[in-house]
Amino acid sequence: MAIFPVILCGGAGTRLWPASRPARPKQFIDFVSELSLFQETARRVVPLTVGGGRLVVVAGASHRSFIVEQLATLGLDAVVLLEPEGRDSAPAMAAAATWIASVAPDGVALFVASDHHIPDDAAFRGPVLAAAEAARQGQIVTFGIRPTDSSSAYGYIQPETAGLSPVRAFVEKPDRATAEAYVRDGYLWNSGNFMVRADVLLAQLDAFAPEVSAAARAALPDKTSAVMMLTDAFRNAPKISIDYAVMERSDRISVMPVDYRWSDLGAWDAVQALGSGDRGEWFATDGDMALVRAAKGMIVATAGVSNIAIIAEPDAVLVCSLDRAQEVKGLVERIRSASPAHAHGAISVADTLADRAQSFDRWLRLNALPIWATIGVDDNGGFRETIDLSGSVSGEFRRARVQARQAYVYCAAGDFGWSGPWRSVVSRGLVRFEATNRRDDDLYRTLVSADGAALDDSAFLYDQAFVLFAFAAAAKAGIAPELMTERAHAVRAALAGVRVPAGGWREAGDHPYQANAHMHLLEACMAWEAIEPKGEWRAMADEIVALARRAFIDPHGGFLREFFDESWASAAGEDGRLVEPGHQFEWAWLLTRWGRLRGEDWALETAIRLYDVGSRGVDPVRGVAMDALNDDLSVRSEQARLWPQTERLKAALILTEKAKGEQRARLLDDAGKALAGLQRYLEPSGLWRDKMRADGGFVDEPAPASSLYHIMVAWEQVRASAGVLPELGGWLAGGS
């Protein structure tokens, strides 16, 4: 008989706020030992993987890194099933049962919570092995804890007889008086842990909750790997607990009474009862009695206190009577309404900037670059537009800007020593792009179909800027450098046809006079200037900067506008009032680089002003830069796309490099917050979310390839600044 322990990592541990939050729930925190509750659970159940069984973990996709890292610390292997979204316990168990049944038709699943404290591992394993035969024969065997007190914090099970017994009733958490009666009458605490043959559980779900089992079967990926993302079919499962779906309806339920010490650590009073929950620096007067947890770098001092919990996190502090620890959940609901980020735990300053940078570096090299170099490339070598979170591709067209951006990305990856097939990816991509997008006038059309047919023959200035940028990166990387140079010179010459008498270049489309296309053209010119320092690129870059100084940047407000008329005066109406925080940061970054090359102090001063304007568009609740302001700096759009977060990070880092005193401290702090904000968008799979709503949730849509350019350039700036800023250093020297 093969036993497969399944650790369920759902739940947020709300009553243990602010230590436990959805961003890092209690199972991944060390409450009672040096190990997290999840690690203690894994170590407890691994010896039960008998008969060819394996450890299985089911968790939300956002917690992938916790699971992988904490298992690796213990030297344990597991099959990890990642949920695209939480659908409660029944769908999670159904997914695990589906996988187990696929590899061991008669395999027995042992479902255990990831966040329970059971100090005697052997005492836990004994009843499991004793109940295994009943489970093999088709029973669903749940484990009932013999109560040590009449707690109203747990549900109860009424057995029919002593020993392994059929269940007469499951009852919800009672009041104190009812709990006392239950204990007198021999009821057991419901631990929530149980054993069942995988095929039996699926059959029971087919009978009582068929939508759950159908979604689980459809969600299992075709290919098995150590870490598997369940497909979007999982989202179709109804949100239902296993208690309601099966346990309260099936006639196969038995209960095994157990006597070991057990706690679900549901609130701070439960942690305090264990006597080992204190963490951090605590200075107390004689006689003080409290549970104190102080985050790294924080100190808690008390005088004359008793029976309280003080939980101090960098961004939130809880002080509560231990007698009223259950009420924390209600407080968190109120906090969620006032400040979702503090309830969720999205803003974390506990990790150092270097820690976050190392995590970002690993995510890009090990997750993002591989997936976009494989799934993100079509059979012709062209770059795909999107990949959804299940790994499916979409988009029957190819935009010039995406083809050029992706070529740049992989040139940059190769430049920094990425060991993937960057050179072949770039070479094939540029050959395909040349064949499908180059026009007779040496410019590049904006849109073709997946098979290369022209869909829009327009040549946008914005696209030509990225074409030049990609060609510069390829030439620098030694990919057909003579051809890249020839093509770049031809594009530059062809752009004479869209010159504007008042300076600059005209864009195609609805907004012919705009700052954005010039910004990326400046970036491309600076890239080519590094290759051909005595060529015409320097003059082009200087002309763009002069136009920005004269027209794009408002002389009174210090902010940069987006749209203009043919004389480069601000456009009429709402178009002329648009101020994008992301572009304030992006121009600040570019002007800082240009100013250093030219020794122009005004450019650096202007960059600081632009940065400060961009910072006005950062939502303090979500910790992210929003999409749009008006020219009075009021909020126009609360949506927050991914790309402004990368630009905020780049600008904060480059400006920190030369800053001093309080300004340096502020910019460095901003850089940490910007990186934390960016990482909220990044999925463990190497994909990302693009649009954050005002409520902090994300729009459900595929990941756009166009974002990888922004992510890559932010990564380049992180690595560049790591060589200058001690707060970022260290991890590069370690070989990351």
C-alpha positions, 0 to 999 in steps of 0.5 A, spaced: 500 500 500 502 506 497 501 512 502 501 519 499 502 524 505 498 531 502 500 537 505 495 543 504 497 550 505 491 554 504 489 559 509 491 565 511 492 565 519 488 571 520 488 571 527 495 571 527 496 578 524 500 582 523 506 576 523 501 572 518 498 575 512 496 572 505 503 574 503 506 570 508 501 566 512 502 562 518 505 555 515 511 559 513 513 562 519 517 559 525 512 560 531 515 554 536 522 552 533 527 554 528 523 551 523 516 553 520 510 550 521 510 547 514 517 544 515 515 541 521 509 538 518 513 535 512 518 532 517 513 529 521 509 526 515 515 524 510 517 517 514 509 515 512 511 515 504 511 507 504 510 503 499 512 507 493 508 513 496 511 521 495 510 527 499 505 532 495 504 539 497 498 543 494 498 551 495 497 557 492 502 559 486 504 566 490 507 561 495 511 557 491 518 560 493 516 559 500 515 551 499 521 550 494 526 554 499 523 551 505 523 544 503 530 544 500 533 547 507 530 540 509 533 536 503 526 534 502 523 532 495 515 533 493 510 534 488 508 541 488 501 542 485 500 550 485 493 553 485 492 559 480 487 561 485 484 558 492 478 555 491 477 552 498 479 545 501 475 540 496 478 542 490 485 542 493 484 535 495 481 533 489 487 536 485 491 532 489 487 525 489 487 526 481 494 526 481 495 520 486 490 516 482 494 517 476 500 514 478 498 509 483 491 507 482 490 504 489 494 510 493 492 512 499 492 520 501 493 522 508 491 529 508 494 534 513 494 541 514 500 545 514 500 549 520 498 545 526 503 544 532 504 536 534 510 536 538 510 528 538 512 526 531 512 518 533 505 519 536 502 522 530 505 517 525 502 511 530 495 512 529 496 513 521 499 507 520 493 503 524 488 507 520 491 505 513 488 498 512 481 501 514 483 507 508 485 502 503 478 498 504 475 504 502 473 508 509 475 515 510 478 515 516 479 522 520 483 523 526 479 526 532 483 529 538 481 527 545 480 534 548 484 536 554 479 542 555 472 544 553 475 549 547 470 553 543 475 554 538 474 547 535 469 543 531 467 537 534 466 529 532 461 525 535 463 518 534 458 512 535 463 507 539 470 507 542 476 506 538 476 506 530 468 508 529 463 510 524 462 518 525 455 520 528 455 527 527 460 533 525 458 539 529 461 546 528 465 550 533 460 551 540 459 556 545 463 554 552 457 551 555 456 546 549 463 544 549 463 542 556 457 538 554 461 535 548 467 533 552 463 530 558 459 526 552 466 523 549 466 528 543 473 529 539 476 535 537 476 535 529 483 536 527 481 536 519 486 531 518 484 524 514 486 518 510 482 516 504 484 512 498 485 517 492 480 513 487 475 513 493 475 520 494 474 522 487 468 517 487 465 521 493 466 527 489 463 525 483 457 523 487 456 529 492 460 535 488 461 533 481 463 540 479 469 539 484 472 533 481 471 535 474 475 541 475 480 537 478 481 532 473 481 538 467 486 542 471 492 537 472 497 538 467 499 533 461 506 533 463 508 531 470 514 535 474 516 536 481 512 543 481 506 543 477 501 549 475 494 547 475 491 549 469 485 555 469 480 549 469 481 549 476 478 556 477 471 553 475 471 549 481 466 551 486 469 554 492 467 549 497 470 545 503 471 538 504 466 538 510 460 540 506 462 537 499 463 530 502 465 529 510 458 531 512 454 527 507 458 520 506 456 514 509 464 512 509 466 516 514 470 513 520 474 517 526 480 514 529 481 517 536 488 520 538 491 522 544 497 526 542 498 533 544 495 538 538 494 545 537 492 548 530 495 555 533 489 559 531 490 565 535 496 568 539 493 565 546 494 558 542 502 560 541 503 563 548 500 557 551 506 553 548 511 557 551 516 558 545 513 564 541 517 570 543 522 572 538 526 578 537 529 583 542 524 584 548 526 589 554 521 588 560 521 590 568 520 584 573 514 581 573 512 582 566 508 577 563 507 577 555 508 574 548 512 578 544 515 578 537 519 583 535 521 583 527 529 584 525 531 591 527 526 592 532 526 593 540 520 592 544 520 595 551 515 593 557 513 596 564 508 593 568 504 589 563 501 582 564 497 577 559 498 581 553 501 580 546 505 585 542 507 583 535 511 588 532 512 587 524 516 593 520 509 596 518 504 594 523 504 593 530 498 589 534 497 589 542 492 585 544 489 582 551 491 574 550 484 573 553 481 577 547 486 574 541 480 571 537 478 578 536 484 580 532 480 577 526 475 582 526 480 588 527 483 585 520 477 586 517 477 593 518 484 594 517 483 591 510 477 596 508 482 602 510 489 599 508 488 593 504 496 592 503 497 592 510 492 586 511 495 583 505 502 584 507 504 586 500 508 591 503 514 588 506 520 592 508 523 586 512 527 583 507 533 587 505 534 591 498 540 586 497 535 580 499 530 582 494 535 584 488 537 577 489 530 574 489 529 578 483 535 576 479 534 569 480 526 569 478 529 572 471 534 568 470 531 561 472 524 562 471 522 568 466 528 568 461 527 560 460 519 560 459 519 566 454 525 563 450 521 557 449 514 557 449 514 565 448 518 563 441 514 560 435 516 555 430 518 561 425 523 564 430 518 570 431 516 572 438 509 571 441 505 576 444 502 573 450 502 567 455 497 566 459 498 563 467 496 556 465 502 556 459 498 557 453 499 562 448 495 567 444 495 572 439 495 571 432 499 577 430 506 580 431 508 587 433 514 590 431 515 593 438 515 586 441 519 583 436 525 588 437 524 588 445 525 581 445 531 581 441 534 586 446 532 582 452 536 576 450 542 580 447 542 583 454 541 576 458 547 574 454 551 580 456 550 578 463 552 571 462 545 568 462 547 560 460 540 559 456 540 559 448 540 567 447 544 567 441 540 563 437 533 566 440 536 573 437 539 570 431 532 567 429 528 572 431 531 578 427 532 574 421 524 572 421 523 580 423 527 582 417 523 578 412 516 580 415 517 587 417 522 591 413 519 595 408 522 598 401 523 604 404 528 601 410 523 602 415 519 597 419 511 595 419 508 595 425 504 589 425 504 582 421 500 576 422 503 570 425 505 567 418 508 573 416 502 577 412 502 584 413 496 587 417 498 594 418 504 597 414 504 603 418 511 605 420 511 608 427 516 612 430 516 608 437 517 602 433 523 604 429 526 606 436 526 599 438 528 597 432 534 601 433 535 599 440 535 592 438 540 592 432 545 596 437 544 590 442 545 585 437 551 589 434 554 589 441 553 582 442 557 580 435 550 578 432 551 580 424 554 587 427 556 589 420 549 588 417 546 591 424 550 597 423 548 598 416 540 597 417 541 602 423 544 607 418 538 606 413 533 607 419 536 613 421 536 616 414 529 614 412 527 618 419 528 624 415 522 623 412 518 624 418 522 630 421 518 636 424 520 643 422 519 645 429 524 640 431 524 632 433 520 627 429 513 626 427 509 619 430 504 616 425 497 615 428 492 619 432 498 623 436 503 625 431 507 630 436 508 626 443 514 625 448 514 618 448 516 616 442 522 621 442 524 618 449 525 611 446 529 614 440 533 617 445 535 611 449 536 607 442 541 613 440 545 613 446 546 605 445 548 607 438 553 612 441 556 607 445 558 603 439 559 609 434 561 615 439 563 619 433 557 618 429 551 622 428 547 618 434 550 623 439 547 629 435 540 626 435 540 624 442 542 631 444 537 634 439 532 630 443 534 632 450 534 639 447 526 638 445 525 635 452 528 641 455 524 646 451 517 643 450 516 636 453 517 639 461 513 644 463 517 650 466 513 651 471 510 645 474 517 641 473 513 635 470 513 632 463 507 632 458 505 627 453 502 630 447 503 636 443 501 640 437 505 641 431 509 647 434 510 643 440 506 647 445 501 643 449 496 639 446 489 642 447 484 639 452 485 632 456 490 630 452 495 636 454 493 635 461 496 628 461 502 626 466 504 619 467 508 617 473 512 612 469 514 616 464 517 621 469 521 616 472 523 613 465 525 620 463 529 621 470 533 615 468 535 617 461 536 624 463 541 622 469 545 617 464 545 623 459 547 628 464 553 624 466 555 623 459 555 630 458 557 633 464 550 637 464 548 639 471 541 641 469 539 634 467 541 631 473 537 637 477 531 636 472 531 628 473 530 629 481 524 634 479 521 629 475 522 623 480 519 627 485 513 628 480 513 621 479 513 619 486 506 623 487 503 618 483 505 612 488 499 610 491 501 609 499 496 604 500 498 599 495 505 601 494 505 602 487 505 607 481 499 609 478 498 610 471 496 617 470 495 624 473 492 630 471 497 636 470 495 639 477 497 632 479 491 629 481 489 622 480 486 621 473 487 613 473 488 609 479 490 603 475 497 601 476 500 597 470 507 593 471 511 597 467 511 604 471 514 600 477 520 598 473 521 605 471 520 607 479 526 602 481 531 604 475 530 612 477 531 611 484 537 606 484 540 611 479 539 617 483 541 614 489 548 612 486 550 620 487 546 622 492 548 624 499 545 624 506 537 625 507 536 625 500 540 618 499 536 615 504 530 617 501 531 614 495 534 608 497 528 607 501 524 608 495 528 603 491 526 598 496 519 599 496 519 600 488 522 593 488 517 590 493 512 593 489 514 590 482 515 583 485 507 583 487 506 583 479 511 577 478 508 570 478 513 564 480 512 561 473 516 566 470 510 570 468 507 576 470 500 580 472 500 587 468 494 591 471 493 592 478 486 594 480 484 600 485 482 595 490 489 591 489 487 585 485 489 584 478 486 584 472 485 576 469 489 576 463 495 573 459 502 576 461 504 581 455 511 579 452 512 587 451 513 587 459 519 583 459 523 589 456 521 593 462 523 588 467 530 586 463 532 594 463 530 594 471 534 588 472 540 591 468 540 597 473 539 593 479 546 589 477 549 596 475 547 599 482 550 593 485 557 595 483 556 602 486 551 601 492 553 597 498 546 596 500 545 592 494 552 588 494 554 582 496 549 577 492 553 578 485 560 576 488 556 570 490 555 568 483 548 569 482 
